[in-house]
């Protein structure tokens, strides 16, 4: 049996039960999604898009939940992951056409899905570690704007690094290796890692700085050092989602990874609850379901039923739904809670 619990420190055994409880949600969603696309293969793009977005949302929640800083630049790490995975997975023969100026050590190398995801996660984490030394000294609005500045800088670099990214041209030739089982397995692993981090001492220190930075620094907790761990872990997870996205889209350009791409991820986490890991997954479920339903209403066909078609109703209705959720449940659907197996003991 499961129960919902708020933020707390757990014993090692309690953390294992917490991770197991949280893993049940992505597993259940994955099973339902797999059965759905087995019955309707044409919906596989929706399912894959949902799974990859949920991974990115969990990555975003790791940072915003631990630090309280609203980041508008997390798509930066998704872009890094996508291009790194793209460069590594494009077949060697095709690289001569797509990326003729690549260094030899990259031009003659091709890896599979898992390796590309891991390398993309590491690359995003390294960039985050370097940028975080500067960005994480800021707080509040200044910190949020600085993450947006990071996104703008990264986007311009991608547009001008034609040797590696083809610049503003479409990067194509990436194999379509992302599949439902792999994506939802990755989502489950991501949720487990995020819950393990949330219940760790490192995350508790980050939340202490979030709640009262002055008191935390007076107690000996460094501002940058406390925020850096959730920032780097968040970037690694988001980079992995970018690698999966690249192998789901197979072709993309820098404009795919800009400001507009940040909005859905922020909305997912806000809907589910910024302090809840499983809330990020629930937010992704809600957003995807509502968008798909409203898209069908806008097209005038809802599961075979013909309804009056109203152009623009999707955006209007979703805006109203978002306002209602924030009005009735400001902390999100899950609040700050995560499911946990009964029997987890709270440590003093």
Beta strands, then each sheet from edge to edge (+ up, - down):
strand 1: 2-5
strand 2: 301-302
strand 3: 305-306
strand 4: 338-341
sheet 1: 1+ 4-
sheet 2: 2+ 3-
end
